[in-house]
Amino acid sequence: MKMSDKLRSDRPREKLQIKGASALSDFELLQALIGSGNKQADVYKIARETLKLIKASGAEVSYDELAKITGLGLAKITEILAALELSKRYLLKTDQPIIDSPEKAVEQLSDIRDKKQEYFVCLTLDGANRLITRRIITIGTLTSSLVHPREVFADAITDRAASIIVAHNHPSGNLEASDADRAVTRRLNEAGSLLGINLIDHLIVTGSSYQRINLP
């Protein structure tokens, strides 16, 4: 059945206007978002393939995956991804905090503040500065060779992170940044610029305080 063959009140966009979005099925919601088909495929086929992909990948569906659907063009892919990202950021319930200040980042580091060895930690964040995950990258004396950008950014890329915050503890209690601390910060900042993943902060924490390392 073509969209034009349906009663006007049963077409997804008109049905949404009359009854509200909650009255539409998942399939109808995608039809409303896509609008119409084209010479390559009708709206039913496009919506059906898109729904199948979203059910498999959820909100993490990628541009490349959507681009493989026949009839789905750049404009509609952009709209779908934008809608999914907005729902992730503001509508889906999550226990993950927004990390929009050094103080909130430090709250995620309580377990390393009194460690007797240096722990280097990376917080990956989405585009709304919401914490994706927290990882211990290395344990031991911090050097630029020990904390290599590939070890930090490999998981950040997997997370599709927009930015990262890194931190490490100073068991001595001294908050002053060492030459090695600054060298690591510089390398990570340069690597992040190339990868498009912003280094927001590098924090030094002790049992009672913290210090930010100035970014280059």
Beta strands, then each sheet from edge to edge (+ up, - down):
strand 1: 119-125
strand 2: 131-139
strand 3: 163-169
strand 4: 198-205
strand 5: 210-212
sheet 1: 2+ 1- 3+ 4+ 5-
end
